[in-house]
Amino acid sequence: MHSVLLVDDHPLLLRGLQDIIAAAPDFDVVGATASGVEAISLISGLQPDIAVLDVAMPGMGGLEILRAIRNPRRLTRVIFLTATISGPQIAEALKMGLSGLLLKEYAPEALLDCMRRVAMGGKWLPADLMANASQVSNDAPLERFSLLTPREREISALICGGLSNRMIASRLGTSEGTVGIHLHNIFRKLDISNRATLAALHVQYTNPLRS
């Protein structure tokens, strides 16, 4: 069972999230708070497996909490729950190890799926939001996308869907090491260095309306 901390300043939403998770046998809510300051203390003391953080809260929101708990040895995986979020905010959160991003409007249907993927070490990062986080300033990497092999494009699509290397390996019936090699080659061909940029490029390349 995975332990979960919930942080949101709206009591009704906080109660709703608790009810959704209470119905799932694989999660246990160990704490809930409407205070960002208290959230930092609870994460430090309880060390939950997952922390679901509201991005916009008075005083200290999800981004500030993530900055405060930033630690290479942090075991808690963080999911942002938000009504709206800017590209720069997403980009900064990704650099600090954000594992999941879920819009509040989709929370009732998708929260448990998001949490399960994150609990398994995967990512839940919707492609449309990732495109906002990694706007490509020129078309050079986009043009180089055509250099990818069919398997590399397949892996790019799965990464765009938020899957981890292990999950991609399972999906394709190959090893995690092989996926890592493919990913290295993809980054080299496109001259990029992270999965968020790859996801943004994939969305732009496969969108027939791109300029």
C-alpha positions as CSV (number, residue, x, y, z in Angstrom):
1,M,0.0,0.0,0.0
2,H,1.3,3.5,-0.9
3,S,1.0,6.4,1.5
4,V,-0.4,9.7,0.2
5,L,-0.3,13.3,1.5
6,L,-3.0,15.7,0.1
7,V,-2.4,19.4,0.0
8,D,-5.2,21.8,-1.1
9,D,-6.6,25.0,0.3
10,H,-10.2,24.2,-0.8
11,P,-11.9,22.0,1.9
12,L,-14.5,20.6,-0.5
13,L,-11.9,19.5,-3.0
14,L,-9.7,18.1,-0.3
15,R,-12.6,16.1,1.1
16,G,-13.5,14.9,-2.4
17,L,-9.9,13.8,-3.1
18,Q,-9.8,11.9,0.2
19,D,-13.1,10.1,-0.7
20,I,-11.7,9.1,-4.1
21,I,-8.5,7.6,-2.6
22,A,-10.4,6.0,0.3
23,A,-12.1,3.8,-2.3
24,A,-8.8,2.5,-3.6
25,P,-7.2,-0.5,-1.6
26,D,-3.7,0.3,-2.8
27,F,-3.5,3.8,-1.3
28,D,-3.6,5.2,2.2
29,V,-4.1,8.9,3.0
30,V,-1.7,9.6,5.9
31,G,-2.2,13.3,6.0
32,A,-4.2,16.2,4.5
33,T,-3.6,19.9,4.9
34,A,-4.6,23.3,3.5
35,S,-1.3,24.9,4.5
36,G,1.9,24.9,2.4
37,V,4.0,25.4,5.5
38,E,2.4,22.4,7.2
39,A,2.8,20.4,4.0
40,I,6.6,20.8,4.2
41,S,6.6,19.6,7.8
42,L,4.4,16.6,7.0
43,I,6.4,15.5,4.0
44,S,9.6,15.7,6.2
45,G,8.0,13.8,9.1
46,L,5.8,11.3,7.3
47,Q,7.9,10.8,4.1
48,P,4.8,9.7,2.2
49,D,5.3,7.8,-1.1
50,I,3.2,10.4,-3.0
51,A,2.4,14.0,-2.3
52,V,-0.5,15.6,-4.3
53,L,0.0,19.3,-4.2
54,D,-2.3,22.2,-5.2
55,V,-0.2,24.6,-7.3
56,A,-2.0,27.8,-6.4
57,M,-2.5,28.3,-2.7
58,P,-2.3,31.5,-0.5
59,G,1.2,32.0,0.9
60,M,2.9,28.9,-0.3
61,G,1.8,26.8,-3.3
62,G,2.9,23.6,-4.9
63,L,6.0,25.1,-6.7
64,E,7.2,26.7,-3.4
65,I,6.7,23.4,-1.6
66,L,8.6,21.5,-4.2
67,R,11.5,24.0,-4.0
68,A,11.5,23.6,-0.2
69,I,11.6,19.8,-0.2
70,R,14.1,19.5,-3.1
71,N,16.6,16.9,-2.2
72,P,18.4,14.2,-4.3
73,R,17.5,11.7,-1.6
74,R,13.8,12.6,-1.4
75,L,11.7,9.5,-1.7
76,T,8.3,11.3,-2.0
77,R,7.1,11.5,-5.5
78,V,5.2,14.8,-6.2
79,I,2.0,15.2,-8.3
80,F,0.8,18.7,-9.1
81,L,-3.0,19.2,-9.1
82,T,-4.0,22.5,-10.7
83,A,-6.7,24.5,-12.5
84,T,-4.1,26.3,-14.6
85,I,-0.3,26.4,-14.8
86,S,2.1,28.2,-17.0
87,G,4.8,26.8,-19.3
88,P,7.7,28.2,-17.2
89,Q,6.2,26.8,-14.0
90,I,6.0,23.4,-15.6
91,A,9.5,23.6,-16.8
92,E,10.8,24.6,-13.4
93,A,8.8,21.8,-11.7
94,L,10.2,19.2,-14.1
95,K,13.8,20.3,-13.3
96,M,13.0,19.7,-9.6
97,G,11.7,16.2,-10.2
98,L,7.9,16.5,-10.7
99,S,6.4,13.1,-11.3
100,G,2.8,14.0,-12.3
101,L,0.7,16.9,-13.5
102,L,-3.1,16.7,-13.4
103,L,-5.7,19.3,-14.2
104,K,-8.4,19.5,-11.5
105,E,-11.1,19.1,-14.1
106,Y,-9.8,15.6,-14.8
107,A,-9.1,14.6,-11.2
108,P,-12.3,12.6,-10.5
109,E,-11.7,10.3,-13.5
110,A,-7.9,10.3,-13.7
111,L,-6.5,10.8,-10.2
112,L,-6.1,7.1,-9.3
113,D,-4.6,6.2,-12.7
114,C,-2.1,9.1,-12.3
115,M,-1.2,8.0,-8.8
116,R,-0.7,4.4,-9.8
117,R,1.6,5.3,-12.6
118,V,3.6,7.6,-10.4
119,A,3.8,5.0,-7.6
120,M,5.3,2.5,-10.1
121,G,8.0,5.0,-11.0
122,G,6.4,6.3,-14.1
123,K,5.4,9.9,-15.1
124,W,2.0,11.4,-15.7
125,L,2.7,14.4,-17.9
126,P,0.0,15.3,-20.4
127,A,1.5,16.0,-23.9
128,D,-0.5,19.3,-24.4
129,L,0.9,20.7,-21.1
130,M,4.4,19.5,-21.9
131,A,4.2,21.4,-25.2
132,N,3.6,24.6,-23.3
133,A,6.6,23.9,-21.1
134,S,9.0,23.3,-23.9
135,Q,8.2,25.7,-26.8
136,V,10.8,25.1,-29.5
137,S,12.3,28.3,-30.8
138,N,13.4,27.0,-34.2
139,D,12.4,24.3,-36.6
140,A,15.9,22.5,-36.7
141,P,15.1,19.8,-34.1
142,L,11.6,19.4,-35.7
143,E,13.1,18.8,-39.1
144,R,15.6,16.3,-37.6
145,F,12.6,14.3,-36.3
146,S,12.4,12.7,-39.7
147,L,15.7,11.1,-39.1
148,L,14.3,8.9,-36.3
149,T,13.8,5.2,-37.0
150,P,10.2,3.7,-36.7
151,R,11.2,2.2,-33.3
152,E,12.6,5.5,-32.1
153,R,9.4,7.3,-33.1
154,E,7.4,4.7,-31.3
155,I,9.4,5.2,-28.2
156,S,9.0,9.0,-28.6
157,A,5.3,8.6,-28.7
158,L,5.3,6.5,-25.5
159,I,7.5,9.0,-23.7
160,C,5.0,11.7,-24.8
161,G,2.4,9.6,-23.1
162,G,4.3,9.8,-19.9
163,L,5.7,6.3,-19.7
164,S,8.9,5.5,-17.9
165,N,11.7,3.4,-19.6
166,R,10.7,0.4,-17.6
167,M,7.0,0.7,-18.7
168,I,8.1,1.3,-22.3
169,A,10.3,-1.8,-22.2
170,S,7.4,-3.9,-20.9
171,R,5.1,-2.5,-23.6
172,L,7.5,-3.2,-26.4
173,G,8.7,-6.6,-25.1
174,T,12.3,-5.5,-24.8
175,S,14.8,-4.6,-22.0
176,E,15.0,-1.3,-20.1
177,G,18.6,-1.0,-21.2
178,T,17.6,-1.2,-24.9
179,V,15.1,1.5,-24.4
180,G,17.8,3.6,-22.7
181,I,20.1,3.2,-25.7
182,H,17.3,4.2,-28.1
183,L,16.5,7.2,-26.0
184,H,20.2,8.2,-26.0
185,N,20.2,8.0,-29.8
186,I,17.0,10.0,-30.1
187,F,18.5,12.8,-27.9
188,R,21.6,12.8,-30.0
189,K,19.8,12.9,-33.3
190,L,17.5,15.7,-32.2
191,D,20.2,17.6,-30.2
192,I,18.1,17.8,-27.1
193,S,18.7,16.7,-23.5
194,N,15.4,15.9,-21.8
195,R,12.1,14.1,-22.1
196,A,9.9,17.2,-21.9
197,T,11.5,18.7,-25.0
198,L,11.1,15.3,-26.8
199,A,7.4,15.3,-25.8
200,A,6.9,18.8,-27.1
201,L,8.7,18.0,-30.4
202,H,6.6,14.8,-30.8
203,V,3.4,16.8,-30.4
204,Q,4.5,19.4,-32.9
205,Y,5.8,16.8,-35.4
206,T,2.6,14.7,-35.4
207,N,0.2,17.7,-35.4
208,P,-0.8,18.4,-39.1
209,L,-1.7,22.0,-38.2
210,R,1.9,22.9,-37.2
211,S,3.4,25.8,-39.1
